[in-house]
Amino acid sequence: MAAGAAGDPEVFAVLYRRHFEAVAGYVFRRTGDAALAEDLAADTFLAAWKALPEFRDSGVPFRSWLLRIATNRANAVARHERVRRRAFGLLARRAAARDAAGGAVADAGTEDLYEALARIRAEYQAVISLVHLEGLRVDQAAEVLGLAAGTVKSRLHRARRALRQELSRTGERS
């Protein structure tokens, strides 16, 4: 269906409706900012629309192709340290506010976790987000990122180590 969407707004609209929520949700979990997530998701679909004439169905699902575009957009935003810290800090504050209001109970270290996640490299954030927050298997994350599964596994290992180091630093500051 994706290949047939090139130049056909109605077919692309079907794809948009089918995948927008997943893309926006993924970007929200990466940024922690609902407005930014909507902007990046819209930007993802605009980039996909422009690139559709070059899209070739090579066995990679359309959703994975969209998530790759979204990952690139989210990584660009994450490169700005101030934005990353604010975005994940916002998630932590929302989780704490939800807990205080009697909402779903989060772990006591939620704020520390999001702050630590904000401080690790963007490519580490991407693998942690895709595997642990989105629930993708390593091979699926590899498709999204355009990497070999072994590369994703090694990045995931390094990302977990970096996250543990950041969490230990956070604990030292408390």
C-alpha positions, 0 to 999 in steps of 0.5 A: 500500500505504501508504494501506491501512496506516492502522489495519491493523497487519499492513500497516504491519508489512510497510512497517516491515520493508521500510523500517526498515533504510533509515531506520535506516541513513540516521539512523545516517549522520546521527548516527554513533550506532547506538543513537540511530539505532535510537531515531530510526528507531523514532520515525520509524515511530511518527510515520508510524503516527500520521500515516497517516490523513492520508497521501495518495498524491501521487506521493511514494514512501512511503520518501521520506515516511519519510525526510522524517520521519527528517530532521526527527527527525535535525535536531532532534537535530543542533540540539544542538551537543554531541550533533552533535560527539560523534556525528560524532566517534564515527564518525571514531573508529570509522573510525580504529579500523577502519583501525588494526585492518586494516579498510577503509582510510578517507581520512586526513581522515575524522576531520576530515571528520566533525568538520567535518560536525558543525559545519555547519548541520543543513539543510546536513548533511541535503542532504550526507547525502542526496545524498552519503551516501545517494546520492539524486539532487537531485530525490529529496532534494528530495522527502524534504525537501519542498523544490524541487529548485532549493532543494536545489541551492543548499543543496548548494552552500552546504553544500559551501562551509561544509564546505570552510571548516570543513575549512580551519579544521580544517587550520589547527588541526593 
